Amino acid sequence: MVMMSGLAAYCSLSMTTTGTAPLSWNTRAPPARLAFQRRRRMSTITATVTCRRESAMTAPEKADVLRSLDGWAESNLLPLLKPVERAWQPHDLLPDSASPGFREAVDELRARAREIPDDYYVCLVGNMVTEEALPTYHAALNSFVGYDSPSSADAWARWSRGWTAEENRHGDLLNRYLYLCGRVDVRRVEQTIHHLINAGMRLASDKCPYRGFIYTAFQERATAVSHGNTARRAMALGDASLARICGAIASDEKRHEAAYTRVVDQLFALTPDAAVRALEYMMRERILMPAYYMFDGRDPDLFRHYAAVAQRLGVYTTADYADLVQFFVDRWGVADLGPGLTGEGRQAQDYVCRLPERVRRMDQLDARRRLQPQTRQVPFSWLFDRHVELLT
């Protein structure tokens, strides 16, 4: 999913771990919870302090632009949804519980799972937890255009419901696989999902639908990258069935990315100044992953640790983020925007066009640092407190 599933250590420039001392796992739960809540409050305060309007258009006016595209959405978004009869379901990719050979199939799944290292499961659980916070994402998506009636027949509402229905399969599929494989502490994972839905997400859109759709386009592409990389890694580790699971989700995310990218295409075509300034705003705020507030009840830095593992394994990296920014700058023709931009719009254009190279330079500095890596071990409650190596 998106928003952002997803994605993996789907974070941005801050996704690499810092050199802080390892967490003490003798710390009681209340201090950890307080530290987590403090970090959440501070990120919200930062977003409020840095907030600024990116154009003279108000959020309601931007919502009106999107509502005027209802007929366009009917022709350009809804065809990207697959009919239920043709869509894969989690049951198709897992052992058939009604089959006489169910136990043998599960035994084979568990045997393959035993050969996969713990760090891979950190990434897989993180992806699944992100996908399972779907209620938060559905509510956010409905807020972009202002349609939240479950019975509405307009194209935007039908897209929202159809997108949610397709995304719902992702968490179900990964959750059932992780339940069957026997490699993770399922109850602790379930608590993490519970905490994440309770915590919500930081979507620095300030009720601006342009920013919201830009965020969603980025998240869908990041999620596709993350699930695609977990699929390739599973295949390299010899588990073709797990590769199919991750690959099916990645394929969905690519279709969803195409939809949200098309929406932003239209915003750039109709209101380029407002669109490029919304893009600059989101880039300055950073595209934080929707699972940024994940918490297992013990580790207040759980997301950062998960992201650091994903970075080390190449599941989602700073280089991937730079590629994402470059892709959208090119796709939306940011460098070619000319007449019609205000002075602030031209400044936004310059900032966004320079950003991919800035991110790549940061990644190169990190790569030099990693030539002489320092590592530390962090226990993950998802893995029954087994330790996983992080780069620091």
Secondary structure, 3 states (H helix, E strand, C coil): CCCCCCCCCCCCHHHCCCCCCCCCCCCCHHHHHHHHHHHHHHHHHHHHHHCCCCCCCCHHHHHHHHHCCHHHHHHHCHHHCCCHHHCCCHHHHCCCCCCCCHHHHHHHHHHHHCCCCHHHHHHHHHHHHHHHCHHHHHHHHHHHHCCCCCCCCCHHHHHHHHHHHHHHHHHHHHHHHHHHHCCCCHHHHHHHHHHHHHHCCCCCCCCCHHHHHHHHHHHHHHHHHHHHHHHHHHHHCCCHHHHHHHHHHHHHHHHHHHHHHHHHHHHHHHCHHHHHHHHHHHHHHCCCCCCCCCCCCCCCCHHHHHHHHHHHHCCCCHHHHHHHHHHHHHHCCHHHCCCCCCHHHHHHHHHHHHHHHHHHHHHHHHHHHHCCCCEEEEEEHHHCCEEEEEEC
